[in-house]
Amino acid sequence: GSRRSARLLAEVVADLEDRVFRALDRLHAARPRLSAIPRAHLAAELPDLKSEALIHGIVDRLKQQEKVVVEARTVAIKGYEPKLSQGERRLKNELLTSIRQGGMSPPEVSELATASGGRAAVVPELLVLLRDEQKLVEISPALYLEFEIEAEMRRRVLAHLTGNATMTMAELRDLLGTTRKYAVPIGEYLDRTGLTHREGDVRLLGHAAQPD
C-alpha cells in the first residue's frame, strides 16, 4: 500500500521476480487466447507467497523493467500476442465497444451474433475471453455489461438501498435508466452476488452489502 513498504534482500527479490514472470508465462500458455491475465489468477498461481500485495509489488518492478504490461486488473508479458486471428481480434474489439456504448442497456448476445453475420459462431467465446480479461461482467448467459458500468450499477443500487429500506423492480429500472428487459436479469444477478436479497416483490440489501 501507499503507506507500507517492505525491504528484501536483492537476491530474494530477483528470485521472486523470476517466479512471478514464470508463473505469468505458464498462465499465458494455459490460456493462449487471453490477451492478459487477471491479477487474482496470478496470485492464485503462487499460493505459497500468501500475499497479493507482495505479488503486486513484484509486478510493479517487472513493469519498471519493461518486462510486463500492467492494467488496473490484469497483467501480461510485454509483447505477448494472444492466439487470435486478425478477424477475431477485430470482432472482439467491436463486441467490447458495442457493449460499452450500450451502457445499462447493451445489445444481448443474440443481437451481437446477428450483427456479426458470418462471424457469429465465435461471438460466445470472444465474450467469455472479454469476461475472463475482466473487461466484461456476465450478468446472465444472454447479457454482459462493461466492467466499469457494472461497478457503477452496483454503486447506484447500494446508495439507493442504503437510503431506502426496499426497492421494487420498477425502481431498479428507473434507477438504472433502462427497461424491464434489462432490469429483470440485473436484479437476478444482484441477488446471486449477494448485494441484494429479494423478498416478494421488493429487494433489500443482501449479505454482501452488510458490514462485517
N, C-alpha and C positions, 0 to 999 in steps of 0.2 A: 504493500500500500504506500501512499504518498508520505506517510509518517513513519514507516517502518523500513528497515533495510537489514541485510544480512551480509556478513563478511565470511568468505570461504577461501580456503587455500586455492591458489591458482590451478594446481593440478586437479583438484576436486571439481572446479568449475569447468575445466577443459573436458573432464570425463563426463560431466552432466550435459554439456553441450553436444558431445558426441552421441550420448544415449538418446537425447531428445531428437536430434537430427535423424538418427537411425530409426527411431520409433515413427517419426513422420514419414520416412521413406517406406516403411512397412505398411503404413496406413494407405499411402498412395497406391502401393502395389495391390492391396486388398480391394480397393475401390477405385480402379483406374479411370472411371468415367466422372468421378467427382473432381471439380476444379480446385477445391480447397477442403481442408479437414477441420471440423468443429474443434475448438479448443478443449471442450469437455471430452471428446473422443481421445485426444492426445493425452490428457491427464489419465484417462482410464487405461491407456496402454502402458502406463508407468505407475501402477498402484503402489509399489514399494516406496516411492518418493513421498507419498502421503501429504502432498502439499501442492495444490493448484497454484498458489502464489509463487512458489519456487519455480515451477514449470513456466509460468508466465514470465518470470524474471529471466529465465534462460532463453525463452523465445525472444524476448526483447533484445538480449545480447546477440542472438543469431541475426535478428533484423538489422542491428547496427553493423554487423559484419557483412550485410547484404547477402545472406545465405537463404533467407526466407522472406516471404511476403505476408504481412500481417494485416488483417482487417479486424473489425470490432469483435467478431465472434469466431473467426476462422484463421487458419494459418496454412501456408503452402510452401513447398520448396521453391525457391526462385527459379523461374524458367520451366517449371513443370507444366506440361500440356496434357489436359485430360484426353482420354481416348474417345473423342467425338469427331465426327466428320464436320466439314465446314457448314454443311446444311443443318446439321443437328445443333451446332453452336449458334447459328443464326436464329433458328427456331426457338432455342432455349431463351435467348435474349428477348425475342418477340413475346414469348409467353410471360416472362417476368414483367416486361413493360406493360402488356395488356392488363395484367392483374394489378400492378401498381397503380395504373391510371384509373382503374375501376374503383379504387378506394374501398368503401364498405360494401359496394355492390359490384364486384368484379364479374367477368364472364365465368360461367360454370365450365367444368371440364368438357362436357359435351359440346358446348359452344366453341371452346378453344379448338377442339378436334375438328369440328366442322369448318372453322375458319382456316385450318391448316391444310385442308384439301388432301392431296396425296401423301402428306406427311403425318396424317392423323394417328397412325399406328404407334408412333414413337412419343406422342404427347404425354401419356401417363408416366412413362419412365422419366422423361425430362422434368416433369413436375415433381416427381419423387427426388430427383437429383437436387433440384432447387430447394426442396424441403430439407434434405439432409445437409445442404450447404447453409442452412438457416437463413435463407433469403425469403422463403415462403413458410407459412404455417398451414398445416392441413386442418381445416375446420370439419370437413366431412369428406367422404370419397369423391363427392361431386364439387366441392368448394374449397378454394385456397384463398388466404389473404396474404398480402405482402407483410413481412416480418414487423416492420415499424408500424404499419397500420393496425395489425393485430394488437400490438402493445398499446397503441392509442385507444383502441376499442376497450381493452381491459381497464385502462385508466379511467375512461368515462364511466364505465359500469361501476367500478369501485367507488368513484367520487359520488355517483348518484345514490348508491345503496348506503354509503356512509352517512349521507344526509337524509335519507328516506328509508323507512323500515322495509318496504317491499317495492317490487317493480313488476308491472304487467307486461305481456308481450307487446302491447301497443306502445307502452312507454319505452321499451327497449328499442322498438322500431324507430320511434321518433328521436330517441337519444342518439342513435347512430345515423340518422338521416337516410334510412334505407327502406326497404319494403318487407312485408311479411315473408316473402320468398327467401330472403336472406336472414331475417331476424330469427326465424324458427331454427335453422341449423346452428346459428351462432349461439342461441340460447341453450341448445342441447350441448354444444361444445363447452360453454361456460360451466354447465352442470358437471360434465365429465371431468373437467380440470379442477373442480372444487372451488372456483371463485364464487359461484352461486349455488343455491340449493332450491329446488322447486318444491313448493307446497301448494297443491291445487293449481289455481290459475295465476299464482304470483311466484316471484323469486325473491329470496333473501340472500344475504351474504353467506357464502359457504365456508367450509373448514379451512380452505387455503387462504382465505382473507382474514381469518381470525388471528389476533396476536398470540404468540407463543406463551 
